Amino acid sequence: MSADTEAPVQERKQSPGKRGLVDLGDARRGVYGVWAAFVLLLIVAAIARPALMQVSSLKTIAVLAAITAIVGLGQSAVIFVSGIDLSIPMVMTISGILFCQIANGDESRLWIALFVSILIGVVIGLINGIGSVVLGIHPVVTTIAVGAILTGITLGYTGGLVTGSPPASVGQFMLGDGSGIPAVLIALIVLTAVVTFVMRQTVFGRRLQATAYNPVSTRLAGVNSTAVATSTYVISAVCAAIGGVMIAGLSGQSYLGMGDPYLLLSVAVVALGGASFAGGRGNFLGTLGGALLLSLLTTLLTTFHLSEGMKVVIQGAVILLAVIASKIRSKRD
């Protein structure tokens, strides 16, 4: 990228309402709000269900939140550029199933199984990106169609019978050995630092922010905004594939529909984190806070022995309120 091209991108980055997945900017109220809500809910849980404050329970809540945060990172990247990815559940399912079948509990097959799962994510992300960005098909139509195709492929491939299991090390990565912090939580902290660095210090981060803020001006500045926007769908699908592997490691198996709950959750954590569904506003810190909030809320609701239907209703209401709050903030801004 030339100096003449870089200057407009830098100018966009420094414009009012600094935009990015982790730069707070005009999403700061959403970020502060979701973390304040998490702390408040934590206090309520400590009073209503003191058992949830045990270390083992908090670890479980955090591990479940880690999966949602990873998947939410991908969804937030797409929403950041005014798109949406509705194929996430199917990508998680097919990636998790392939990972378990290839590895089949064998540690020596771990890396090849992981490589294939991530490669599947890259291919699916490219298809979503080309359809939504390059061909201009609405992302809802593109990603639903891709998701339907993946569902058919998965059913045809497995015949409804899922076999295989993840290597034991993946389960240990997710759950730990019973003492100390599970490795997945350390990885989540590292990921947060990496995302922060990429968005604030790298050329890709600046181009992504510029594309989300004003794609036309960014294109005129010499940046291939089409490629940048397409890359967010690849990021989303790769995050979904990793999420599928994480679920397999946590549960010790793969199964049909394993990614289904994450369509709602991936959108919810983005909404709770203060992102705008019109694009150009969002941050990973908000997404992370939303993941922790929803994980704690779901666990708390479970202790009250509510039906699955009622829990979904409450989660849907939380999402609706978050979207309404985001809309009000956008009008104020």
C-alpha positions in Angstrom: 0.0 0.0 0.0 1.4 3.4 -1.0 1.8 6.4 1.2 -0.9 8.2 -0.8 -3.3 5.3 -0.2 -2.4 4.8 3.4 -3.2 8.4 4.3 -6.9 8.3 3.6 -7.2 5.1 5.5 -5.5 6.6 8.5 -7.8 9.6 8.2 -10.8 7.3 8.3 -9.5 5.5 11.3 -9.0 8.7 13.2 -12.4 10.2 12.2 -15.0 10.9 15.0 -16.4 7.8 16.5 -13.4 5.6 16.2 -14.6 2.4 14.7 -13.3 -1.1 15.2 -14.0 -4.5 16.8 -12.1 -3.6 19.9 -11.7 0.2 19.8 -14.5 1.5 21.9 -15.4 4.7 20.1 -19.1 5.2 19.6 -19.7 1.7 20.9 -18.4 2.5 24.3 -21.8 2.8 25.9 -22.7 -0.6 24.7 -19.4 -2.1 26.0 -19.8 -0.4 29.4 -23.4 -1.4 29.5 -22.9 -5.1 28.9 -20.0 -5.4 31.4 -22.1 -3.5 34.0 -25.0 -5.9 33.3 -22.7 -8.9 33.7 -21.4 -7.6 37.1 -25.0 -6.9 38.2 -26.1 -10.4 37.2 -23.1 -11.9 38.9 -24.2 -10.2 42.1 -27.8 -11.4 41.7 -26.6 -14.9 41.0 -24.4 -14.8 44.2 -27.4 -13.9 46.2 -30.0 -16.2 44.6 -27.7 -19.1 43.9 -24.6 -19.0 46.0 -23.5 -22.4 44.6 -22.8 -20.7 41.2 -20.0 -18.8 42.8 -18.0 -21.9 43.4 -14.8 -22.1 41.4 -15.9 -25.2 39.4 -19.2 -23.5 38.4 -17.5 -20.2 37.4 -15.0 -22.2 35.3 -17.9 -24.0 33.5 -19.6 -20.6 32.8 -16.4 -19.1 31.5 -15.6 -22.2 29.2 -19.1 -22.1 27.7 -18.7 -18.3 27.2 -15.4 -18.9 25.5 -17.1 -21.0 22.7 -19.7 -18.3 22.3 -17.1 -15.6 22.2 -15.1 -17.3 19.5 -18.1 -17.8 17.3 -19.3 -14.3 18.2 -15.9 -12.9 17.0 -16.6 -14.2 13.5 -20.2 -13.0 13.5 -19.1 -9.6 14.7 -16.5 -9.3 11.9 -19.3 -9.9 9.3 -21.8 -7.6 11.0 -19.1 -4.9 11.3 -19.1 -4.6 7.5 -22.9 -4.7 7.3 -23.3 -8.4 6.6 -24.5 -11.4 8.6 -23.6 -15.1 8.6 -26.5 -17.5 9.2 -24.5 -20.6 8.1 -22.6 -20.6 11.4 -24.5 -23.5 13.0 -24.0 -25.8 10.0 -20.3 -24.9 9.7 -19.9 -25.8 13.4 -21.7 -29.1 13.0 -19.9 -30.4 9.9 -16.5 -29.2 11.2 -17.0 -30.9 14.5 -18.2 -34.2 12.9 -15.3 -34.3 10.5 -12.8 -33.5 13.2 -14.0 -36.4 15.4 -14.2 -38.8 12.5 -10.7 -38.0 11.2 -9.1 -38.0 14.6 -11.2 -40.9 16.1 -9.6 -40.4 19.5 -6.0 -40.7 18.1 -3.6 -38.0 19.3 -1.4 -38.5 16.2 -4.3 -37.4 14.0 -5.1 -34.3 16.0 -3.4 -31.7 13.7 -4.6 -33.2 10.4 -8.1 -33.3 11.7 -7.9 -29.7 12.9 -6.4 -28.7 9.6 -9.2 -30.2 7.6 -11.8 -28.6 9.9 -10.3 -25.2 9.5 -9.9 -25.7 5.7 -13.6 -26.5 5.5 -14.2 -23.2 7.2 -12.0 -21.3 4.8 -13.8 -22.8 1.8 -17.3 -22.1 3.2 -16.3 -18.6 4.2 -15.0 -17.9 0.6 -18.3 -19.2 -0.8 -20.3 -17.0 1.5 -18.0 -14.0 0.9 -18.1 -14.3 -2.9 -21.8 -14.7 -2.9 -22.5 -11.9 -0.5 -19.8 -9.3 -1.5 -18.6 -10.1 -4.9 -21.9 -11.2 -6.5 -23.9 -8.8 -4.4 -26.5 -11.4 -3.2 -28.0 -10.4 0.1 -26.0 -12.1 2.9 -29.2 -13.6 4.5 -30.0 -15.4 1.2 -26.4 -16.5 0.6 -25.6 -17.8 4.0 -29.0 -19.5 4.5 -28.6 -21.2 1.2 -25.1 -22.3 2.0 -26.3 -23.5 5.4 -29.0 -25.6 3.8 -26.5 -27.2 1.4 -24.2 -28.0 4.3 -27.1 -29.6 6.2 -27.9 -31.8 3.2 -24.2 -32.7 2.8 -23.9 -33.6 6.5 -27.0 -35.8 6.5 -25.9 -37.5 3.3 -22.4 -38.0 4.5 -23.3 -39.4 7.9 -26.5 -41.1 7.0 -27.8 -39.8 10.3 -25.2 -41.8 12.2 -22.2 -39.9 13.7 -19.1 -41.8 14.6 -15.6 -40.9 16.0 -14.4 -39.0 19.0 -12.0 -36.1 19.7 -8.5 -36.8 21.1 -8.4 -36.6 24.9 -6.1 -33.6 24.7 -8.9 -31.5 23.3 -11.1 -32.3 26.2 -8.3 -31.4 28.6 -7.7 -28.2 26.7 -11.4 -27.3 27.2 -11.9 -28.6 30.8 -8.4 -28.5 32.3 -7.2 -31.1 34.8 -9.4 -30.1 37.7 -6.8 -27.6 39.1 -5.9 -24.2 37.8 -7.3 -22.3 34.8 -8.4 -24.4 31.7 -6.1 -23.7 28.8 -9.1 -22.5 26.7 -9.5 -19.5 29.0 -5.9 -18.6 28.7 -6.2 -18.9 24.9 -9.2 -16.6 25.0 -7.2 -13.9 26.9 -4.4 -14.2 24.3 -7.0 -14.0 21.5 -8.4 -10.8 23.0 -4.9 -9.3 23.0 -4.3 -10.4 19.4 -7.5 -9.0 18.2 -6.8 -5.7 19.9 -3.3 -5.5 18.3 -4.6 -6.4 14.9 -7.3 -3.8 14.9 -5.2 -1.0 16.3 -1.7 -1.7 14.9 -1.9 -3.5 11.6 -2.7 -2.5 8.0 -5.5 -5.1 7.8 -7.1 -3.6 11.0 -7.1 -0.1 9.5 -8.4 -1.3 6.2 -11.2 -3.2 7.9 -12.2 -0.2 10.0 -12.1 2.0 6.9 -14.2 -0.4 4.8 -16.8 -0.6 7.6 -16.9 3.1 8.1 -17.1 4.1 4.4 -16.5 1.4 1.8 -16.9 3.8 -1.2 -14.3 6.3 0.0 -12.0 3.4 1.0 -12.2 1.9 -2.5 -11.4 5.3 -4.0 -8.4 5.5 -1.7 -7.0 2.4 -3.4 -8.0 -0.3 -0.9 -9.6 -3.4 -2.2 -12.6 -3.2 0.1 -14.3 -6.1 -1.7 -11.5 -8.4 -0.6 -11.5 -7.0 2.9 -15.3 -7.5 3.3 -15.0 -11.0 1.8 -12.3 -11.9 4.3 -14.7 -11.3 7.2 -16.9 -14.2 6.0 -13.8 -16.4 6.0 -13.0 -15.2 9.5 -16.6 -16.0 10.6 -16.5 -19.5 9.1 -13.1 -20.3 10.5 -14.2 -19.2 14.0 -17.3 -21.4 13.6 -15.2 -24.4 12.6 -13.0 -23.9 15.7 -16.2 -23.5 17.7 -17.4 -26.9 16.5 -14.1 -28.5 17.5 -14.3 -26.9 20.9 -17.8 -28.3 21.4 -16.6 -31.7 20.4 -13.8 -31.5 22.9 -16.1 -30.3 25.6 -18.7 -33.0 25.1 -16.4 -35.8 24.1 -18.3 -36.4 20.9 -19.9 -34.8 17.8 -23.5 -35.0 16.9 -26.0 -33.7 14.4 -27.3 -30.2 15.2 -24.4 -29.5 17.6 -24.1 -25.9 16.3 -27.8 -25.0 16.3 -27.9 -23.0 19.5 -25.1 -20.7 18.2 -27.1 -19.0 15.5 -29.1 -17.2 18.2 -26.1 -16.9 20.5 -23.7 -15.5 17.9 -26.1 -12.7 17.0 -27.0 -12.1 20.7 -23.5 -11.5 21.9 -22.9 -9.1 19.0 -26.1 -7.2 19.8 -25.3 -7.1 23.6 -21.8 -5.9 22.9 -23.0 -2.6 21.4 -22.6 -3.4 17.7 -24.7 -1.8 15.0 -26.4 -4.1 12.5 -26.0 -1.4 10.0 -22.3 -1.9 10.2 -19.4 0.3 11.2 -19.7 -0.1 15.0 -18.6 -3.0 17.2 -15.8 -4.4 19.3 -14.6 -7.7 20.6 -14.6 -6.5 24.2 -18.3 -6.0 23.9 -18.8 -9.4 22.3 -16.8 -11.0 25.1 -18.9 -9.3 27.7 -22.0 -10.4 25.9 -20.8 -14.0 25.9 -20.1 -14.0 29.6 -23.4 -12.4 30.3 -25.4 -14.9 28.3 -23.5 -17.8 29.7 -24.2 -16.7 33.2 -27.8 -16.0 32.4 -28.4 -19.4 30.8 -26.7 -21.2 33.8 -28.8 -19.2 36.2 -32.0 -19.9 34.4 -31.1 -23.6 34.4 -30.9 -23.6 38.2 -34.5 -22.5 38.3 -35.5 -25.6 36.3 -37.1 -23.6 33.5 -38.0 -25.4 30.3 -35.8 -25.0 27.2 -38.6 -23.1 25.5 -38.8 -20.6 28.3 -35.0 -20.1 28.3 -35.1 -19.4 24.6 -37.9 -16.9 25.1 -35.9 -15.0 27.7 -32.8 -15.1 25.5 -34.8 -13.7 22.6 -36.2 -11.0 24.8 -32.7 -10.0 25.9 -31.6 -9.8 22.2 -34.6 -7.7 21.3 -33.9 -5.3 24.1 -30.2 -5.1 23.1 -31.1 -4.3 19.5 -33.6 -1.6 20.6 -30.9 -0.1 22.8 -28.4 -0.2 19.9 -31.0 1.5 17.7 -31.6 4.3 20.3 -27.8 4.8 20.6 -27.4 5.1 16.8 -30.1 7.8 16.7 -28.4 9.7 19.5 -25.1 9.5 17.7 
